[in-house]
Amino acid sequence: MTAKELYEMLGKAQEPKGYFFNKDRDWVYGLLESLLVNRERYGYMSCPCRLATGDRRKDGDIICPCVYRGPDVEEFGSCYCGLYVSRQWNDGEVPHVYVPERRPREKMSY
Amino acid sequence: MPTVRMYTLSTCGYCRATKLFLAENSVNYEYTDVDLLSGDKQRSVLEEMKKLNPLCTFPTIVIGDRVIVGFKRDEIREALGIR
């Protein structure tokens, strides 16, 4: 699968749910390429901005879209990686701030 | 200019953006892509990281004796004394 195919596939699935790709197309493509790298490396599309263990059970909460995307987009307008954002974030109606890590420390096995 | 050392992931957008930002500002830096390490080497780098940033998130940027977590341009500029 190419990043372009992934873009189209995920866009169709996620936009109706209110999750839009960041309007910075280069940023998005960089992350989609990374998701494909992780799929090759670990067997699943683990979050490119977090360190995966390679154990699907341990990484379950950070398989993209991660379980933290909802609350992060709700609170900050963007997910941790800046891949998925709200329409308001893309339209510049909400400030673009640093999204802190919401994943609890105990979920990280390192 | 203080030494810049970073803990990064090869796949992370903000890690890449930080590297680019430093290069554009002609700042020399060293980095370790932790996802490209394995086994004991990765464990030992993570232990090192924990002392600087207990959450072990990326990028973790060390500028002199200051630790900056995340691509925070203003903080990086301030720590480096660049505009």
N, CA and C atoms of all chains as a GROMACS GRO file, in nm:
protein
  579
    1MET      N    1   0.084  -0.120   0.000
    1MET     CA    2   0.000   0.000   0.000
    1MET      C    3   0.088   0.125   0.000
    2THR      N    4   0.045   0.224  -0.074
    2THR     CA    5   0.121   0.350  -0.077
    2THR      C    6   0.059   0.449   0.022
    3ALA      N    7   0.135   0.554   0.053
    3ALA     CA    8   0.084   0.657   0.144
    3ALA      C    9  -0.040   0.723   0.084
    4LYS      N   10  -0.042   0.736  -0.047
    4LYS     CA   11  -0.157   0.800  -0.113
    4LYS      C   12  -0.283   0.715  -0.094
    5GLU      N   13  -0.265   0.583  -0.110
    5GLU     CA   14  -0.380   0.494  -0.092
    5GLU      C   15  -0.428   0.497   0.053
    6LEU      N   16  -0.332   0.502   0.144
    6LEU     CA   17  -0.366   0.508   0.286
    6LEU      C   18  -0.441   0.639   0.316
    7TYR      N   19  -0.394   0.746   0.256
    7TYR     CA   20  -0.457   0.878   0.274
    7TYR      C   21  -0.604   0.872   0.234
    8GLU      N   22  -0.627   0.813   0.118
    8GLU     CA   23  -0.765   0.808   0.068
    8GLU      C   24  -0.852   0.717   0.154
    9MET      N   25  -0.795   0.603   0.192
    9MET     CA   26  -0.870   0.506   0.271
    9MET      C   27  -0.907   0.563   0.409
   10LEU      N   28  -0.808   0.619   0.476
   10LEU     CA   29  -0.832   0.670   0.612
   10LEU      C   30  -0.920   0.796   0.608
   11GLY      N   31  -0.897   0.879   0.508
   11GLY     CA   32  -0.977   1.002   0.497
   11GLY      C   33  -1.126   0.968   0.488
   12LYS      N   34  -1.157   0.871   0.405
   12LYS     CA   35  -1.299   0.831   0.387
   12LYS      C   36  -1.358   0.778   0.517
   13ALA      N   37  -1.277   0.705   0.592
   13ALA     CA   38  -1.327   0.642   0.715
   13ALA      C   39  -1.334   0.742   0.832
   14GLN      N   40  -1.240   0.835   0.839
   14GLN     CA   41  -1.228   0.919   0.959
   14GLN      C   42  -1.301   1.053   0.950
   15GLU      N   43  -1.307   1.110   0.830
   15GLU     CA   44  -1.370   1.242   0.819
   15GLU      C   45  -1.517   1.243   0.864
   16PRO      N   46  -1.594   1.140   0.825
   16PRO     CA   47  -1.733   1.140   0.874
   16PRO      C   48  -1.744   1.135   1.026
   17LYS      N   49  -1.637   1.091   1.092
   17LYS     CA   50  -1.638   1.086   1.240
   17LYS      C   51  -1.592   1.218   1.300
   18GLY      N   52  -1.555   1.312   1.215
   18GLY     CA   53  -1.512   1.444   1.266
   18GLY      C   54  -1.362   1.457   1.285
   19TYR      N   55  -1.287   1.360   1.233
   19TYR     CA   56  -1.141   1.366   1.243
   19TYR      C   57  -1.085   1.393   1.103
   20PHE      N   58  -1.021   1.507   1.089
   20PHE     CA   59  -0.969   1.548   0.959
   20PHE      C   60  -0.817   1.539   0.958
   21PHE      N   61  -0.762   1.516   0.839
   21PHE     CA   62  -0.618   1.522   0.830
   21PHE      C   63  -0.574   1.666   0.845
   22ASN      N   64  -0.460   1.684   0.909
   22ASN     CA   65  -0.395   1.814   0.917
   22ASN      C   66  -0.386   1.871   0.775
   23LYS      N   67  -0.413   2.000   0.761
   23LYS     CA   68  -0.414   2.057   0.625
   23LYS      C   69  -0.272   2.067   0.566
   24ASP      N   70  -0.171   2.047   0.649
   24ASP     CA   71  -0.032   2.045   0.600
   24ASP      C   72  -0.007   1.908   0.536
   25ARG      N   73  -0.022   1.904   0.406
   25ARG     CA   74  -0.017   1.777   0.334
   25ARG      C   75   0.118   1.706   0.349
   26ASP      N   76   0.228   1.781   0.351
   26ASP     CA   77   0.360   1.717   0.367
   26ASP      C   78   0.372   1.651   0.504
   27TRP      N   79   0.319   1.722   0.604
   27TRP     CA   80   0.321   1.668   0.741
   27TRP      C   81   0.248   1.535   0.746
   28VAL      N   82   0.128   1.534   0.686
   28VAL     CA   83   0.044   1.414   0.686
   28VAL      C   84   0.112   1.299   0.610
   29TYR      N   85   0.165   1.329   0.494
   29TYR     CA   86   0.229   1.224   0.416
   29TYR      C   87   0.352   1.167   0.488
   30GLY      N   88   0.425   1.254   0.558
   30GLY     CA   89   0.539   1.206   0.637
   30GLY      C   90   0.494   1.105   0.740
   31LEU      N   91   0.383   1.135   0.807
   31LEU     CA   92   0.332   1.044   0.911
   31LEU      C   93   0.272   0.917   0.851
   32LEU      N   94   0.206   0.931   0.737
   32LEU     CA   95   0.149   0.811   0.673
   32LEU      C   96   0.261   0.716   0.628
   33GLU      N   97   0.369   0.774   0.577
   33GLU     CA   98   0.486   0.690   0.541
   33GLU      C   99   0.537   0.619   0.666
   34SER      N  100   0.540   0.692   0.777
   34SER     CA  101   0.588   0.632   0.903
   34SER      C  102   0.494   0.521   0.951
   35LEU      N  103   0.365   0.540   0.931
   35LEU     CA  104   0.270   0.434   0.969
   35LEU      C  105   0.298   0.308   0.887
   36LEU      N  106   0.330   0.327   0.761
   36LEU     CA  107   0.362   0.211   0.676
   36LEU      C  108   0.494   0.146   0.718
   37VAL      N  109   0.590   0.229   0.761
   37VAL     CA  110   0.717   0.176   0.814
   37VAL      C  111   0.686   0.090   0.937
   38ASN      N  112   0.601   0.141   1.026
   38ASN     CA  113   0.569   0.066   1.148
   38ASN      C  114   0.493  -0.062   1.118
   39ARG      N  115   0.407  -0.057   1.018
   39ARG     CA  116   0.334  -0.178   0.982
   39ARG      C  117   0.431  -0.287   0.933
   40GLU      N  118   0.530  -0.242   0.858
   40GLU     CA  119   0.632  -0.334   0.808
   40GLU      C  120   0.717  -0.387   0.924
   41ARG      N  121   0.747  -0.295   1.016
   41ARG     CA  122   0.839  -0.328   1.126
   41ARG      C  123   0.773  -0.413   1.234
   42TYR      N  124   0.649  -0.375   1.271
   42TYR     CA  125   0.584  -0.441   1.385
   42TYR      C  126   0.466  -0.530   1.347
   43GLY      N  127   0.414  -0.510   1.225
   43GLY     CA  128   0.297  -0.587   1.183
   43GLY      C  129   0.167  -0.511   1.206
   44TYR      N  130   0.175  -0.392   1.259
   44TYR     CA  131   0.056  -0.309   1.279
   44TYR      C  132   0.100  -0.163   1.277
   45MET      N  133   0.002  -0.074   1.251
   45MET     CA  134   0.036   0.066   1.235
   45MET      C  135   0.037   0.138   1.369
   46SER      N  136   0.146   0.120   1.437
   46SER     CA  137   0.163   0.181   1.567
   46SER      C  138   0.188   0.331   1.550
   47CYS      N  139   0.149   0.409   1.651
   47CYS     CA  140   0.168   0.555   1.648
   47CYS      C  141   0.315   0.588   1.616
   48PRO      N  142   0.338   0.671   1.515
   48PRO     CA  143   0.477   0.702   1.477
   48PRO      C  144   0.550   0.793   1.576
   49CYS      N  145   0.475   0.852   1.668
   49CYS     CA  146   0.535   0.949   1.762
   49CYS      C  147   0.560   0.888   1.899
   50ARG      N  148   0.535   0.758   1.909
   50ARG     CA  149   0.558   0.688   2.036
   50ARG      C  150   0.642   0.563   2.010
   51LEU      N  151   0.714   0.522   2.111
   51LEU     CA  152   0.799   0.404   2.095
   51LEU      C  153   0.715   0.278   2.114
   52ALA      N  154   0.709   0.196   2.010
   52ALA     CA  155   0.634   0.071   2.018
   52ALA      C  156   0.724  -0.039   2.073
   53THR      N  157   0.659  -0.142   2.130
   53THR     CA  158   0.737  -0.253   2.183
   53THR      C  159   0.748  -0.366   2.080
   54GLY      N  160   0.654  -0.369   1.987
   54GLY     CA  161   0.649  -0.481   1.894
   54GLY      C  162   0.554  -0.590   1.943
   55ASP      N  163   0.499  -0.571   2.062
   55ASP     CA  164   0.401  -0.664   2.117
   55ASP      C  165   0.264  -0.598   2.103
   56ARG      N  166   0.182  -0.655   2.017
   56ARG     CA  167   0.054  -0.592   1.984
   56ARG      C  168  -0.034  -0.568   2.108
   57ARG      N  169  -0.027  -0.658   2.205
   57ARG     CA  170  -0.111  -0.640   2.325
   57ARG      C  171  -0.067  -0.519   2.405
   58LYS      N  172   0.065  -0.503   2.415
   58LYS     CA  173   0.116  -0.389   2.492
   58LYS      C  174   0.096  -0.257   2.418
   59ASP      N  175   0.095  -0.264   2.286
   59ASP     CA  176   0.084  -0.143   2.204
   59ASP      C  177  -0.059  -0.114   2.160
   60GLY      N  178  -0.154  -0.196   2.209
   60GLY     CA  179  -0.292  -0.185   2.161
   60GLY      C  180  -0.349  -0.044   2.166
   61ASP      N  181  -0.317   0.029   2.273
   61ASP     CA  182  -0.374   0.164   2.290
   61ASP      C  183  -0.308   0.267   2.198
   62ILE      N  184  -0.194   0.232   2.139
   62ILE     CA  185  -0.125   0.330   2.053
   62ILE      C  186  -0.124   0.287   1.906
   63ILE      N  187  -0.211   0.192   1.872
   63ILE     CA  188  -0.226   0.160   1.730
   63ILE      C  189  -0.316   0.268   1.671
   64CYS      N  190  -0.270   0.328   1.563
   64CYS     CA  191  -0.336   0.445   1.504
   64CYS      C  192  -0.468   0.407   1.438
   65PRO      N  193  -0.578   0.478   1.463
   65PRO     CA  194  -0.590   0.592   1.553
   65PRO      C  195  -0.588   0.546   1.699
   66CYS      N  196  -0.504   0.610   1.778
   66CYS     CA  197  -0.484   0.568   1.917
   66CYS      C  198  -0.607   0.603   2.001
   67VAL      N  199  -0.614   0.543   2.119
   67VAL     CA  200  -0.731   0.567   2.204
   67VAL      C  201  -0.730   0.709   2.262
   68TYR      N  202  -0.619   0.778   2.248
   68TYR     CA  203  -0.607   0.913   2.305
   68TYR      C  204  -0.646   1.021   2.204
   69ARG      N  205  -0.669   0.980   2.078
   69ARG     CA  206  -0.702   1.078   1.975
   69ARG      C  207  -0.829   1.156   2.009
   70GLY      N  208  -0.934   1.084   2.053
   70GLY     CA  209  -1.062   1.149   2.083
   70GLY      C  210  -1.045   1.261   2.184
   71PRO      N  211  -0.996   1.228   2.306
   71PRO     CA  212  -0.980   1.334   2.407
   71PRO      C  213  -0.880   1.442   2.367
   72ASP      N  214  -0.776   1.407   2.291
   72ASP     CA  215  -0.678   1.509   2.249
   72ASP      C  216  -0.739   1.606   2.147
   73VAL      N  217  -0.814   1.553   2.051
   73VAL     CA  218  -0.876   1.641   1.952
   73VAL      C  219  -0.984   1.725   2.021
   74GLU      N  220  -1.052   1.664   2.115
   74GLU     CA  221  -1.154   1.737   2.192
   74GLU      C  222  -1.092   1.853   2.270
   75GLU      N  223  -0.982   1.826   2.337
   75GLU     CA  224  -0.922   1.930   2.424
   75GLU      C  225  -0.830   2.026   2.349
   76PHE      N  226  -0.750   1.973   2.256
   76PHE     CA  227  -0.648   2.057   2.191
   76PHE      C  228  -0.672   2.082   2.042
   77GLY      N  229  -0.770   2.010   1.986
   77GLY     CA  230  -0.796   2.026   1.842
   77GLY      C  231  -0.706   1.941   1.756
   78SER      N  232  -0.614   1.867   1.818
   78SER     CA  233  -0.518   1.787   1.741
   78SER      C  234  -0.482   1.662   1.820
   79CYS      N  235  -0.450   1.555   1.747
   79CYS     CA  236  -0.399   1.436   1.816
   79CYS      C  237  -0.251   1.462   1.850
   80TYR      N  238  -0.194   1.372   1.926
   80TYR     CA  239  -0.056   1.387   1.975
   80TYR      C  240   0.044   1.409   1.862
   81CYS      N  241   0.021   1.343   1.748
   81CYS     CA  242   0.113   1.352   1.633
   81CYS      C  243   0.084   1.469   1.540
   82GLY      N  244  -0.035   1.525   1.552
   82GLY     CA  245  -0.073   1.628   1.455
   82GLY      C  246  -0.116   1.568   1.322
   83LEU      N  247  -0.156   1.442   1.324
   83LEU     CA  248  -0.207   1.378   1.202
   83LEU      C  249  -0.356   1.411   1.185
   84TYR      N  250  -0.432   1.381   1.290
   84TYR     CA  251  -0.576   1.409   1.289
   84TYR      C  252  -0.604   1.535   1.369
   85VAL      N  253  -0.686   1.620   1.312
   85VAL     CA  254  -0.723   1.745   1.379
   85VAL      C  255  -0.872   1.770   1.360
   86SER      N  256  -0.921   1.870   1.431
   86SER     CA  257  -1.061   1.910   1.413
   86SER      C  258  -1.070   2.009   1.296
   87ARG      N  259  -1.188   2.029   1.247
   87ARG     CA  260  -1.208   2.127   1.139
   87ARG      C  261  -1.165   2.266   1.190
   88GLN      N  262  -1.199   2.295   1.315
   88GLN     CA  263  -1.166   2.426   1.374
   88GLN      C  264  -1.014   2.447   1.381
   89TRP      N  265  -0.942   2.342   1.406
   89TRP     CA  266  -0.794   2.351   1.414
   89TRP      C  267  -0.740   2.385   1.276
   90ASN      N  268  -0.792   2.313   1.174
   90ASN     CA  269  -0.747   2.340   1.036
   90ASN      C  270  -0.784   2.482   0.992
   91ASP      N  271  -0.898   2.530   1.041
   91ASP     CA  272  -0.943   2.664   1.001
   91ASP      C  273  -0.878   2.775   1.084
   92GLY      N  274  -0.791   2.737   1.176
   92GLY     CA  275  -0.722   2.836   1.258
   92GLY      C  276  -0.811   2.900   1.364
   93GLU      N  277  -0.921   2.833   1.395
   93GLU     CA  278  -1.014   2.890   1.496
   93GLU      C  279  -0.973   2.853   1.638
   94VAL      N  280  -0.883   2.756   1.648
   94VAL     CA  281  -0.830   2.721   1.781
   94VAL      C  282  -0.678   2.730   1.774
   95PRO      N  283  -0.613   2.774   1.883
   95PRO     CA  284  -0.467   2.787   1.879
   95PRO      C  285  -0.398   2.652   1.860
   96HIS      N  286  -0.287   2.654   1.790
   96HIS     CA  287  -0.210   2.531   1.769
   96HIS      C  288  -0.108   2.518   1.882
   97VAL      N  289  -0.140   2.435   1.976
   97VAL     CA  290  -0.054   2.423   2.094
   97VAL      C  291   0.013   2.286   2.099
   98TYR      N  292   0.114   2.276   2.184
   98TYR     CA  293   0.181   2.147   2.207
   98TYR      C  294   0.081   2.054   2.277
   99VAL      N  295   0.064   1.936   2.222
   99VAL     CA  296  -0.028   1.837   2.282
   99VAL      C  297   0.054   1.747   2.374
  100PRO      N  298   0.028   1.754   2.504
  100PRO     CA  299   0.108   1.671   2.596
  100PRO      C  300   0.070   1.524   2.586
  101GLU      N  301   0.161   1.438   2.625
  101GLU     CA  302   0.134   1.294   2.622
  101GLU      C  303   0.026   1.260   2.724
  102ARG      N  304  -0.080   1.198   2.676
  102ARG     CA  305  -0.192   1.160   2.762
  102ARG      C  306  -0.180   1.014   2.805
  103ARG      N  307  -0.100   0.938   2.735
  103ARG     CA  308  -0.087   0.795   2.767
  103ARG      C  309  -0.027   0.781   2.907
  104PRO      N  310  -0.095   0.703   2.994
  104PRO     CA  311  -0.041   0.689   3.129
  104PRO      C  312   0.096   0.621   3.128
  105ARG      N  313   0.183   0.666   3.217
  105ARG     CA  314   0.320   0.611   3.225
  105ARG      C  315   0.320   0.460   3.241
  106GLU      N  316   0.221   0.410   3.318
  106GLU     CA  317   0.221   0.265   3.346
  106GLU      C  318   0.190   0.181   3.221
  107LYS      N  319   0.139   0.245   3.118
  107LYS     CA  320   0.114   0.172   2.992
  107LYS      C  321   0.244   0.151   2.914
  108MET      N  322   0.345   0.230   2.949
  108MET     CA  323   0.472   0.218   2.878
  108MET      C  324   0.555   0.113   2.948
  109SER      N  325   0.594   0.012   2.874
  109SER     CA  326   0.661  -0.098   2.942
  109SER      C  327   0.812  -0.076   2.952
  110TYR      N  328   0.856   0.047   2.930
  110TYR     CA  329   0.998   0.076   2.943
  110TYR      C  330   1.022   0.182   3.048
  111MET      N  331   2.774   2.848   2.175
  111MET     CA  332   2.641   2.786   2.178
  111MET      C  333   2.646   2.653   2.252
  112PRO      N  334   2.548   2.627   2.343
  112PRO     CA  335   2.553   2.500   2.416
  112PRO      C  336   2.537   2.379   2.324
  113THR      N  337   2.581   2.264   2.373
  113THR     CA  338   2.566   2.140   2.296
  113THR      C  339   2.420   2.099   2.291
  114VAL      N  340   2.375   2.049   2.178
  114VAL     CA  341   2.237   2.000   2.166
  114VAL      C  342   2.240   1.850   2.141
  115ARG      N  343   2.169   1.781   2.227
  115ARG     CA  344   2.161   1.634   2.216
  115ARG      C  345   2.013   1.598   2.221
  116MET      N  346   1.970   1.506   2.136
  116MET     CA  347   1.828   1.474   2.134
  116MET      C  348   1.802   1.325   2.131
  117TYR      N  349   1.691   1.288   2.191
  117TYR     CA  350   1.640   1.152   2.182
  117TYR      C  351   1.518   1.161   2.092
  118THR      N  352   1.521   1.088   1.982
  118THR     CA  353   1.417   1.101   1.881
  118THR      C  354   1.368   0.965   1.833
  119LEU      N  355   1.261   0.970   1.753
  119LEU     CA  356   1.215   0.850   1.680
  119LEU      C  357   1.228   0.882   1.532
  120SER      N  358   1.271   0.786   1.454
  120SER     CA  359   1.290   0.812   1.310
  120SER      C  360   1.157   0.837   1.241
  121THR      N  361   1.047   0.793   1.305
  121THR     CA  362   0.916   0.802   1.242
  121THR      C  363   0.832   0.923   1.286
  122CYS      N  364   0.881   0.997   1.383
  122CYS     CA  365   0.799   1.100   1.448
  122CYS      C  366   0.809   1.235   1.376
  123GLY      N  367   0.693   1.293   1.346
  123GLY     CA  368   0.689   1.421   1.273
  123GLY      C  369   0.757   1.534   1.349
  124TYR      N  370   0.728   1.544   1.479
  124TYR     CA  371   0.787   1.654   1.557
  124TYR      C  372   0.938   1.635   1.576
  125CYS      N  373   0.982   1.509   1.576
  125CYS     CA  374   1.128   1.485   1.584
  125CYS      C  375   1.194   1.534   1.456
  126ARG      N  376   1.133   1.501   1.344
  126ARG     CA  377   1.188   1.545   1.215
  126ARG      C  378   1.185   1.697   1.206
  127ALA      N  379   1.076   1.756   1.254
  127ALA     CA  380   1.062   1.902   1.248
  127ALA      C  381   1.169   1.969   1.334
  128THR      N  382   1.201   1.907   1.449
  128THR     CA  383   1.304   1.965   1.536
  128THR      C  384   1.440   1.959   1.469
  129LYS      N  385   1.471   1.847   1.406
  129LYS     CA  386   1.599   1.833   1.337
  129LYS      C  387   1.611   1.938   1.227
  130LEU      N  388   1.503   1.956   1.153
  130LEU     CA  389   1.502   2.053   1.044
  130LEU      C  390   1.517   2.196   1.096
  131PHE      N  391   1.446   2.226   1.203
  131PHE     CA  392   1.452   2.359   1.265
  131PHE      C  393   1.596   2.391   1.308
  132LEU      N  394   1.662   2.295   1.370
  132LEU     CA  395   1.801   2.318   1.415
  132LEU      C  396   1.894   2.336   1.296
  133ALA      N  397   1.876   2.252   1.196
  133ALA     CA  398   1.961   2.262   1.076
  133ALA      C  399   1.941   2.398   1.009
  134GLU      N  400   1.816   2.441   1.000
  134GLU     CA  401   1.786   2.571   0.936
  134GLU      C  402   1.848   2.687   1.013
  135ASN      N  403   1.867   2.664   1.143
  135ASN     CA  404   1.926   2.770   1.225
  135ASN      C  405   2.077   2.748   1.246
  136SER      N  406   2.132   2.661   1.164
  136SER     CA  407   2.276   2.631   1.168
  136SER      C  408   2.324   2.587   1.306
  137VAL      N  409   2.239   2.509   1.373
  137VAL     CA  410   2.276   2.457   1.506
  137VAL      C  411   2.322   2.312   1.489
  138ASN      N  412   2.440   2.283   1.540
  138ASN     CA  413   2.487   2.144   1.537
  138ASN      C  414   2.418   2.064   1.645
  139TYR      N  415   2.381   1.943   1.614
  139TYR     CA  416   2.315   1.861   1.715
  139TYR      C  417   2.352   1.715   1.695
  140GLU      N  418   2.337   1.642   1.805
  140GLU     CA  419   2.354   1.496   1.799
  140GLU      C  420   2.220   1.436   1.832
  141TYR      N  421   2.187   1.323   1.773
  141TYR     CA  422   2.059   1.261   1.807
  141TYR      C  423   2.071   1.109   1.808
  142THR      N  424   1.979   1.048   1.881
  142THR     CA  425   1.968   0.903   1.880
  142THR      C  426   1.825   0.868   1.844
  143ASP      N  427   1.806   0.798   1.733
  143ASP     CA  428   1.672   0.748   1.697
  143ASP      C  429   1.649   0.620   1.776
  144VAL      N  430   1.573   0.632   1.884
  144VAL     CA  431   1.561   0.520   1.978
  144VAL      C  432   1.487   0.400   1.917
  145ASP      N  433   1.397   0.427   1.822
  145ASP     CA  434   1.323   0.316   1.759
  145ASP      C  435   1.414   0.230   1.671
  146LEU      N  436   1.529   0.284   1.635
  146LEU     CA  437   1.619   0.206   1.549
  146LEU      C  438   1.716   0.121   1.631
  147LEU      N  439   1.708   0.135   1.763
  147LEU     CA  440   1.792   0.052   1.851
  147LEU      C  441   1.712  -0.068   1.895
  148SER      N  442   1.781  -0.171   1.942
  148SER     CA  443   1.707  -0.285   1.995
  148SER      C  444   1.778  -0.341   2.118
  149GLY      N  445   1.707  -0.427   2.186
  149GLY     CA  446   1.764  -0.501   2.298
  149GLY      C  447   1.828  -0.414   2.404
  150ASP      N  448   1.947  -0.457   2.450
  150ASP     CA  449   2.014  -0.390   2.561
  150ASP      C  450   2.049  -0.246   2.529
  151LYS      N  451   2.085  -0.220   2.404
  151LYS     CA  452   2.124  -0.085   2.367
  151LYS      C  453   2.003   0.009   2.385
  152GLN      N  454   1.886  -0.035   2.338
  152GLN     CA  455   1.767   0.048   2.353
  152GLN      C  456   1.732   0.066   2.501
  153ARG      N  457   1.741  -0.042   2.576
  153ARG     CA  458   1.710  -0.034   2.719
  153ARG      C  459   1.802   0.064   2.789
  154SER      N  460   1.928   0.061   2.755
  154SER     CA  461   2.022   0.148   2.825
  154SER      C  462   1.999   0.295   2.787
  155VAL      N  463   1.962   0.321   2.662
  155VAL     CA  464   1.932   0.459   2.621
  155VAL      C  465   1.804   0.507   2.690
  156LEU      N  466   1.704   0.418   2.705
  156LEU     CA  467   1.581   0.456   2.773
  156LEU      C  468   1.606   0.487   2.921
  157GLU      N  469   1.695   0.413   2.982
  157GLU     CA  470   1.730   0.441   3.122
  157GLU      C  471   1.792   0.580   3.133
  158GLU      N  472   1.876   0.614   3.038
  158GLU     CA  473   1.939   0.746   3.031
  158GLU      C  474   1.832   0.854   3.016
  159MET      N  475   1.737   0.826   2.927
  159MET     CA  476   1.628   0.921   2.900
  159MET      C  477   1.541   0.945   3.021
  160LYS      N  478   1.510   0.837   3.095
  160LYS     CA  479   1.421   0.847   3.211
  160LYS      C  480   1.470   0.949   3.312
  161LYS      N  481   1.602   0.959   3.323
  161LYS     CA  482   1.659   1.054   3.420
  161LYS      C  483   1.632   1.198   3.375
  162LEU      N  484   1.618   1.219   3.245
  162LEU     CA  485   1.597   1.352   3.191
  162LEU      C  486   1.450   1.385   3.175
  163ASN      N  487   1.374   1.285   3.133
  163ASN     CA  488   1.231   1.300   3.106
  163ASN      C  489   1.164   1.169   3.144
  164PRO      N  490   1.112   1.160   3.267
  164PRO     CA  491   1.059   1.032   3.317
  164PRO      C  492   0.952   0.969   3.226
  165LEU      N  493   0.882   1.051   3.149
  165LEU     CA  494   0.779   0.996   3.059
  165LEU      C  495   0.839   0.933   2.933
  166CYS      N  496   0.966   0.962   2.907
  166CYS     CA  497   1.034   0.908   2.788
  166CYS      C  498   0.957   0.938   2.660
  167THR      N  499   0.920   1.063   2.642
  167THR     CA  500   0.849   1.101   2.520
  167THR      C  501   0.948   1.165   2.423
  168PHE      N  502   0.904   1.175   2.297
  168PHE     CA  503   0.993   1.220   2.190
  168PHE      C  504   0.940   1.344   2.120
  169PRO      N  505   1.023   1.438   2.079
  169PRO     CA  506   1.166   1.440   2.108
  169PRO      C  507   1.193   1.490   2.250
  170THR      N  508   1.299   1.439   2.310
  170THR     CA  509   1.352   1.494   2.434
  170THR      C  510   1.482   1.563   2.394
  171ILE      N  511   1.486   1.693   2.420
  171ILE     CA  512   1.596   1.775   2.368
  171ILE      C  513   1.678   1.828   2.486
  172VAL      N  514   1.806   1.801   2.484
  172VAL     CA  515   1.893   1.848   2.592
  172VAL      C  516   1.982   1.958   2.536
  173ILE      N  517   1.965   2.077   2.594
  173ILE     CA  518   2.046   2.192   2.550
  173ILE      C  519   2.122   2.242   2.673
  174GLY      N  520   2.251   2.215   2.676
  174GLY     CA  521   2.328   2.248   2.795
  174GLY      C  522   2.272   2.170   2.911
  175ASP      N  523   2.227   2.241   3.019
  175ASP     CA  524   2.170   2.168   3.133
  175ASP      C  525   2.018   2.174   3.134
  176ARG      N  526   1.962   2.214   3.022
  176ARG     CA  527   1.817   2.227   3.014
  176ARG      C  528   1.756   2.114   2.932
  177VAL      N  529   1.641   2.066   2.978
  177VAL     CA  530   1.572   1.959   2.904
  177VAL      C  531   1.440   2.013   2.852
  178ILE      N  532   1.419   2.002   2.723
  178ILE     CA  533   1.294   2.048   2.662
  178ILE      C  534   1.225   1.926   2.603
  179VAL      N  535   1.099   1.910   2.642
  179VAL     CA  536   1.023   1.794   2.595
  179VAL      C  537   0.925   1.841   2.487
  180GLY      N  538   0.943   1.790   2.368
  180GLY     CA  539   0.856   1.828   2.256
  180GLY      C  540   0.917   1.939   2.173
  181PHE      N  541   0.865   1.954   2.054
  181PHE     CA  542   0.917   2.057   1.962
  181PHE      C  543   0.855   2.191   2.000
  182LYS      N  544   0.918   2.257   2.096
  182LYS     CA  545   0.869   2.387   2.142
  182LYS      C  546   0.968   2.493   2.094
  183ARG      N  547   0.936   2.548   1.977
  183ARG     CA  548   1.029   2.641   1.910
  183ARG      C  549   1.080   2.752   2.002
  184ASP      N  550   0.987   2.817   2.072
  184ASP     CA  551   1.027   2.934   2.152
  184ASP      C  552   1.124   2.895   2.263
  185GLU      N  553   1.095   2.781   2.327
  185GLU     CA  554   1.185   2.736   2.435
  185GLU      C  555   1.322   2.699   2.380
  186ILE      N  556   1.322   2.638   2.262
  186ILE     CA  557   1.450   2.598   2.200
  186ILE      C  558   1.530   2.723   2.164
  187ARG      N  559   1.461   2.820   2.103
  187ARG     CA  560   1.528   2.946   2.066
  187ARG      C  561   1.588   3.012   2.189
  188GLU      N  562   1.510   3.016   2.295
  188GLU     CA  563   1.555   3.082   2.417
  188GLU      C  564   1.676   3.011   2.476
  189ALA      N  565   1.669   2.877   2.481
  189ALA     CA  566   1.781   2.801   2.538
  189ALA      C  567   1.908   2.818   2.455
  190LEU      N  568   1.892   2.838   2.325
  190LEU     CA  569   2.007   2.852   2.237
  190LEU      C  570   2.051   2.997   2.221
  191GLY      N  571   1.965   3.087   2.267
  191GLY     CA  572   1.996   3.229   2.251
  191GLY      C  573   1.988   3.272   2.104
  192ILE      N  574   1.894   3.212   2.030
  192ILE     CA  575   1.876   3.254   1.890
  192ILE      C  576   1.738   3.318   1.875
  193ARG      N  577   1.721   3.397   1.773
  193ARG     CA  578   1.594   3.467   1.754
  193ARG      C  579   1.497   3.389   1.666
   0.00000   0.00000   0.00000
